[in-house]
Amino acid sequence: MSALIFPVPEPRCGVRLPVPAMPAWLDESGHRPGAGCASVATQRKRPRILPVFLPFAGCPTRCVFCAQDVQTGQRGGANGIAHALEQAEARLEHEARLFQEATTGGGSAPGSPSTPNAGRGASALDASPSPLEIAFYGGTFTLLPEAERDACLELAHRWRQRGVVCRVRCSTRPDAVTERGLTALRTAGMDCVELGVQSFDDAALDAASRGYAGSVARAACAMVAGAGLELGVQLMPGMPGVTPEVFRADVHTALLPDADGAIPLAAFLRFYPCLVLRGTPLAERWRAGSYVPWPLDTTVDALADGLLAAWARGVAVVRMGLSPEDGLDDAVLAGPVHPALGQLVKAEALRRHVAAHLARLPGE
């Protein structure tokens, strides 16, 4: 039976293309200090993600569906970035202590040379916490003021040197990236850029007041991949103007090119079914009757199709639905919310996959 089932792919973490130019903080040999962390993490276990939420930071507009303060549990504000970086610093200090205790019993820091007792060190390494991937979420990273963006990158670089961090990612809008800016991020140590595409459909983007066309979103995806950065694509099934048919087409576009043997454009996908959250412009449309969210069964049906399409191309769907946060349930006014949405979708996708194989077997 297992041979009939798609292996559920993982994001292509740990794979980086050559750096186009030598960053100022590389040593003279061209190696990144602490870079061994990435190879160790790949061999041992997947890196854990440390989200650093920057609600609304850098965002040129407020999207009709967006309530990042509720979605992330962070309020943002004038000192939001500084506060978020302080919290990240404290967490990283804690992780460094845990790593040190697990690997050496307090003898050396992460990323330091192995102790003479290689057998004991290897055993401790297996039991130690995996390095972290810092993820700057919740805003438009590429439109942050330069000083704040540099502060984020400096934090990531400093902890990467110490071996506690092995990867860095950020999220941004498709209309907020340029080839020059992406190359600069890549040179500064960024590994992955997630684009909040939401949809590639012009009519849907216009209905949701996104402010860009599908061609801009497609070009942004190509630019991220072309800059040597891992590309994540975020889609929003059920967003104003997005029908199940539009969502299926969006998934197909995110997985291009689909020629035999070609690597998909996106390394991984996220599906965020559109919810009506209190305090958003979408809530006013919902109250006025001009917006009707997808029901749960429609959502599961469409997402199962999208998941199967991604699995068939070896692309991971790393999240389906918003992550639970304090206060989120109370803020949801309408929409396909469910505490186990991802499991519902995976179960339906697996059922369809197995049924399709059974239908091809000989006999009744």
Residue pairs with C-beta under 8 A, 6 or more apart in sequence:
1 354
4 353
4 354
4 357
5 350
5 353
5 354
6 308
6 311
6 312
6 353
8 311
8 316
9 310
9 311
9 314
9 315
9 316
10 46
10 316
11 230
11 232
11 267
11 268
11 316
11 318
12 230
12 267
12 268
13 42
13 46
13 47
13 133
13 167
13 230
14 38
14 39
14 41
14 42
14 47
14 166
14 167
15 230
16 38
16 191
16 228
16 230
17 228
18 228
19 186
19 187
19 228
20 183
20 186
20 187
20 227
20 228
21 183
21 187
22 30
22 187
23 32
23 187
23 188
23 189
25 32
25 33
25 157
25 161
26 32
26 33
27 33
32 160
32 189
33 160
33 161
34 111
34 160
34 161
34 162
34 163
34 165
35 160
36 111
36 163
37 110
37 111
37 131
37 160
37 163
37 164
37 165
37 166
38 131
38 166
38 167
40 125
40 131
40 166
41 47
41 130
41 131
41 166
44 125
44 126
44 130
45 130
46 130
47 130
47 131
47 132
47 133
47 166
47 167
48 129
48 130
48 131
48 132
48 133
49 132
49 133
49 134
49 135
49 169
50 88
50 91
50 92
50 95
50 132
50 133
50 134
50 135
50 165
51 72
51 135
51 137
52 84
52 85
52 87
52 88
52 134
52 135
52 136
52 137
52 152
53 68
53 72
53 73
53 74
53 84
53 137
53 138
54 74
54 76
54 80
54 81
54 84
54 136
54 137
54 138
54 139
54 141
54 144
54 152
55 68
55 69
55 72
55 74
55 75
55 76
55 80
55 138
55 139
56 62
56 68
56 69
56 76
56 138
56 139
57 76
57 80
57 81
57 138
57 139
57 140
57 141
57 144
57 148
58 139
58 140
58 141
58 142
58 143
58 144
58 145
58 172
58 176
59 139
59 140
59 143
59 173
60 140
60 143
60 173
60 176
60 211
61 209
61 211
62 281
63 208
63 209
63 210
64 208
64 209
64 240
64 280
64 281
64 282
64 285
65 208
65 236
65 239
65 240
65 274
65 275
65 276
65 277
65 280
65 282
66 280
67 277
67 278
67 279
67 280
67 331
68 74
68 76
68 138
68 139
69 75
69 76
70 277
70 278
70 279
70 325
70 327
70 328
70 331
71 138
71 277
71 322
71 325
71 328
72 137
72 138
72 325
73 325
73 326
73 327
73 328
74 80
74 84
74 138
76 138
77 83
81 144
81 148
81 151
81 152
82 151
85 151
85 152
85 155
88 134
88 155
89 155
92 132
92 159
92 164
92 165
95 129
95 132
95 164
96 109
96 110
96 159
96 162
96 164
98 128
98 129
99 109
99 110
99 128
99 129
99 131
99 163
99 164
100 106
100 107
100 108
100 109
100 110
102 124
102 127
102 128
102 129
103 110
103 121
103 124
103 125
103 128
104 112
104 115
104 121
104 124
105 124
107 115
108 115
109 162
109 163
110 131
110 162
110 163
110 164
111 161
111 162
111 163
111 164
112 163
114 121
115 121
131 163
131 164
131 165
131 166
132 159
132 164
132 165
132 166
133 165
133 166
133 167
133 168
133 169
133 191
134 155
134 156
134 159
134 165
134 167
134 168
134 169
135 168
135 169
135 170
135 171
136 152
136 168
136 169
136 170
136 171
137 170
137 171
138 171
139 171
140 171
140 172
140 173
140 176
141 149
141 152
141 170
141 171
141 172
142 149
142 170
142 172
142 173
142 176
142 177
142 181
142 185
143 172
143 173
143 176
144 152
152 170
153 168
153 185
153 188
153 189
153 190
156 165
156 168
156 189
157 188
157 189
159 165
160 166
160 168
160 189
167 191
167 192
168 189
168 190
168 191
168 192
169 190
169 191
169 192
169 193
169 194
169 230
169 232
170 185
170 190
170 192
170 193
170 194
171 193
171 194
171 195
171 196
171 232
171 234
172 193
172 194
172 195
172 196
173 195
173 196
173 212
174 195
174 196
174 197
174 212
174 216
174 217
174 219
174 220
174 221
175 211
175 212
175 216
175 220
177 193
177 195
177 220
177 223
177 224
178 223
179 223
179 226
179 227
182 193
182 223
182 224
182 227
182 229
183 227
185 193
185 227
185 229
186 227
186 228
186 229
190 229
191 229
191 230
192 229
192 230
192 231
192 232
192 267
193 224
193 229
193 230
193 231
193 232
194 231
194 232
194 233
194 234
194 270
195 217
195 220
195 221
195 224
195 231
195 232
195 233
195 234
196 234
197 217
197 220
197 221
197 233
197 234
197 235
197 250
197 254
198 204
198 205
198 208
198 210
198 234
198 235
198 236
198 239
198 242
199 205
199 208
199 210
199 214
199 217
199 235
199 236
199 239
199 241
199 242
199 246
199 247
199 250
200 214
200 217
200 218
200 249
200 250
200 253
200 254
201 214
201 241
201 242
201 246
201 249
201 250
202 213
202 214
203 241
204 239
204 240
204 241
204 242
204 246
205 211
205 212
205 213
205 214
205 217
205 241
206 241
207 239
207 240
207 241
208 239
208 240
208 241
208 242
218 253
221 231
221 233
221 254
221 265
221 266
222 265
224 231
225 231
225 265
230 267
230 268
231 265
231 266
231 267
232 266
232 267
232 268
232 269
232 270
232 318
233 254
233 265
233 266
233 268
233 269
233 270
234 269
234 270
234 272
235 247
235 250
235 251
235 254
235 269
235 270
235 271
235 272
235 306
236 242
236 271
236 272
236 273
236 274
237 244
237 247
237 271
237 272
237 273
237 274
237 294
237 299
237 302
237 303
237 306
238 247
238 273
238 274
238 293
238 294
238 299
238 335
238 336
239 274
240 274
240 282
240 285
240 291
242 250
242 274
244 294
244 298
244 301
244 302
244 305
247 302
247 306
248 302
248 305
248 306
248 309
251 269
251 305
251 306
251 309
251 310
252 258
252 309
254 264
254 265
254 266
254 269
255 264
255 265
255 266
255 309
255 310
255 313
255 315
256 264
256 265
257 264
257 265
258 264
258 313
264 313
264 314
264 315
266 315
267 315
267 316
268 315
268 316
268 317
268 318
269 306
269 310
269 315
269 316
269 317
269 318
270 317
270 318
270 319
270 320
271 303
271 306
271 307
271 317
271 319
271 320
271 321
272 319
272 320
272 321
272 322
273 294
273 299
273 303
273 320
273 321
273 335
273 336
273 341
274 282
274 293
274 294
274 335
275 293
275 322
275 332
275 334
275 335
275 336
275 337
276 282
276 283
276 286
276 291
276 293
276 332
276 333
276 334
276 335
277 283
277 331
277 332
277 333
278 330
278 331
278 332
278 333
279 331
282 291
283 333
285 291
286 292
286 293
286 333
286 334
293 334
293 335
293 336
294 302
294 335
294 336
295 336
296 336
296 338
298 336
299 336
299 341
300 336
300 341
300 344
300 345
300 348
301 348
303 320
303 341
303 345
304 345
304 348
304 349
304 352
306 317
307 317
307 320
307 345
307 346
307 349
308 349
308 352
308 353
310 316
310 317
311 349
311 353
319 342
320 341
320 342
320 345
321 337
321 338
321 341
321 342
322 328
324 339
329 337
338 344
